[in-house]
Amino acid sequence: NSCIVEYVPSSHRRDRDMFLFFDSLFPGQVKRAEIIVQTQNVTSLIQERQRLIASYEAVQAKQVHEENQYRRSMEVIEAEGEYKCGCKRRMPKQPEAIKIRVGGGKCCMGGSAP
């Protein structure tokens, strides 16, 4: 036999809590209790999460690339000196830290923020 219970208080929305509640009402007669939640929005939320993760990883990869490029440029300048072939070297621009804005707008790396 089974029973469907709707509008369960949040204090009892755990399998073990439900089991204990019904076992106290019907001692020895309850085999198990399971909470099943509405999942209509879960798929779209998972897809949105994956999109945000991919977006963040792209920004982070760009940041790591720029930091490595800056470090290599500075190593060359330190090894060869300020002048090469009679030309004054332009100092490379140090990359800025990643800025994350929550709640919309444009992110500092050129992409759209959610």
N, C-alpha and C positions, 0 to 999 in steps of 0.2 A: 504494500500500500504506500501511497505517497500523498503529500499534501503541499499545496502552493500557498505561501504566505506573502502578501504584498505589504508595502509601506512599513517595513521593519525599521524600528528606531536605530539610529546610527550606533548606539551603544551595544547593539546585538548583531551588527553586520559582520560577524566572523563565524566561521563554521563551528568552532568549538563552543562559542557563546550560545549559538542557536541550539546546538545539541544539548548543552547543560540545561537550557530553559525548558525545552520540550521533554527532556528526560526527567526533570523535576515534576512536570505535569503528568507524564505517563511513564512512571518508573519501570525500567527494564524492557519497555516496548519500542524504544527508538533505536534503530540500527545505525543511522547516520543522519546528519543534517548538513546541507550544502547551500551556500549563498551563491546565487547566480545573478549577475548584474546586467543591466541593459548595456549593450555594446554597439549600438548603431554608430556612434561617433568615433569609436576606437580606431577603425581603419583610417579614416581621414586624419585623425590626430597623429597616428604613427607615420603616415606619409608626410605630413607637415614637419614632424620632428626630423625625419630623414633628410628633407630638403634643407632645413636649418643647419643640421650637422654638416651636410655637404658644402653649404655656403660658408660656414665657419671654417671648415678645413681648407677651402680654397683661399680664404683670406689669410689663414695661418701659414699655408704653404708659400704664398707670395711674400709674407713677412720674413719667413726663414730664408727664402731665396735672396731677398734684398739685404738681410743682415750678413749672409755669407758673402755676397758680392762686395759689400762694403768692407768686410774684414779682409778679403783677398786684395782689394785695391789698396788698403792701408798697408798691408804687408809688402806689396810691391813698392810703394812710396818709401817705406822705411828701408827696404833693401837697396833701392837704386838711388835714393836721394830725391830732392825736390825737382831737379832738372833732368830731362832726358832729351837728347838730340838738340840741345840749345833752347828748348821750349820749356816754359814754366808749366808745371802740371797743375791742373785744376784739382783742388781737394774734393774728394767724393762727398756727397751729401749723406749724412748719417740718417738711417731710416728712423721714422717716428714709431713709437709704440702703438700697438693695435688699440683702437678705441671702439668699444662696443656700446651702441645705443639700444636701449630697450624701448619698444613701443612705436616703432615706425621711423620713417625718414630715410635718409641716405647714410650708409656707413662710410667711414673715412677712406676706405680702400676702393671706393667706386661702385660697389654693389648696392643693392637695395636691402634695407633692413626691414624685418617684418613689422 
